[in-house]
């Protein structure tokens, strides 16, 4: 019993954004290569209007963008890249410079190559 209490005490010292449930963190495939890009896009959270963002980092598994919004890990969102239908994703982390999200379905390699080539950073 004391072990559980000690664990909770240790967790309370960690910033809330640093602790992620395994189910959320496991959705982002951290093994996929990430590419620096500058893609103008639109983002929308569930039940909200879309807004402009710049995707700064892209992989088959997810992306990072400059959205300065209060989106908590686990928040469902949709990213619309130029020429594509909206892609469902989930916020995995946030910082003072933007948010990182994991795609619900991995991006096709040919589609990723298209954006890396067309929108270099």
C-alpha positions in Angstrom: 0.0 0.0 0.0 2.8 2.4 0.8 4.3 1.8 -2.6 1.2 3.2 -4.3 1.2 6.2 -2.0 4.9 6.8 -2.8 4.2 6.5 -6.5 1.4 9.1 -6.4 3.7 11.4 -4.4 6.5 11.1 -7.0 4.0 11.7 -9.9 2.7 14.8 -8.3 6.1 16.4 -8.8 6.0 15.9 -12.5 4.3 18.6 -14.7 0.8 17.3 -15.7 1.7 17.5 -19.4 4.7 15.3 -18.9 2.6 12.3 -17.8 0.7 10.6 -20.5 -1.4 7.5 -20.3 0.2 4.6 -22.2 -2.7 4.3 -24.5 -2.1 7.8 -25.8 1.7 7.7 -26.0 1.6 4.3 -27.7 -0.4 5.7 -30.6 2.5 7.8 -31.9 5.1 5.6 -33.6 8.3 7.3 -32.4 10.3 5.1 -34.8 9.1 6.9 -38.0 11.5 9.4 -39.4 10.5 13.0 -38.9 11.0 15.7 -41.6 11.2 19.4 -41.1 8.7 21.1 -43.4 6.7 24.4 -43.7 3.3 23.3 -44.8 0.4 25.8 -44.6 -2.6 23.8 -43.3 -5.9 24.0 -41.4 -6.6 22.4 -38.1 -9.9 21.8 -36.3 -10.7 20.4 -32.9 -13.9 18.4 -32.3 -16.8 20.8 -32.2 -14.8 23.9 -33.2 -14.1 26.0 -36.3 -10.9 25.4 -38.3 -8.0 27.8 -38.0 -4.7 28.2 -40.0 -1.5 26.5 -38.8 1.9 25.8 -40.2 3.0 22.2 -40.0 6.7 22.3 -39.0 7.4 18.6 -38.6 5.8 15.7 -40.4 6.1 11.9 -40.4 3.9 9.0 -41.4 2.8 8.7 -37.8 2.1 12.3 -36.9 3.0 16.0 -37.0 3.9 19.1 -35.1 2.5 22.5 -35.8 2.6 26.0 -34.5 -0.9 26.0 -33.1 -0.8 28.1 -29.9 -4.1 26.8 -28.4 -5.0 25.1 -25.1 -5.3 21.6 -26.4 -4.7 18.8 -23.9 -3.2 15.4 -24.8 -6.0 13.1 -25.9 -7.9 15.9 -27.7 -9.2 14.7 -31.1 -8.4 17.0 -34.1 -8.4 17.0 -37.9 -5.6 18.4 -40.0 -6.2 19.5 -43.6 -3.1 19.6 -45.7 -3.3 21.3 -49.1 -5.0 18.9 -51.6 -6.1 16.3 -49.0 -9.3 15.6 -47.1 -9.0 16.2 -43.3 -6.8 13.7 -41.5 -8.0 12.6 -38.0 -5.4 12.9 -35.3 -5.0 13.1 -31.5 -3.0 15.6 -29.5 0.0 13.9 -27.9 1.9 16.8 -26.4 1.8 20.6 -26.2 4.4 23.3 -25.5 4.8 27.0 -25.7 5.7 26.7 -29.4 2.9 24.4 -30.6 1.4 21.0 -30.4 2.3 17.5 -31.5 -0.3 15.0 -32.8 -0.5 11.4 -33.8 -2.4 10.5 -36.9 -5.3 8.0 -36.4 -4.2 6.2 -39.6 -0.6 6.4 -40.7 0.1 8.7 -43.7 0.9 6.9 -46.9 4.6 7.1 -47.7 4.0 8.6 -51.2 1.8 11.3 -49.7 4.6 12.1 -47.1 7.2 12.3 -49.9 4.9 14.8 -51.8 4.8 17.2 -48.8 8.5 16.8 -48.0 9.4 17.7 -51.6 6.8 20.5 -52.1 7.2 22.2 -48.7 10.8 22.1 -47.5 11.6 24.0 -44.3 
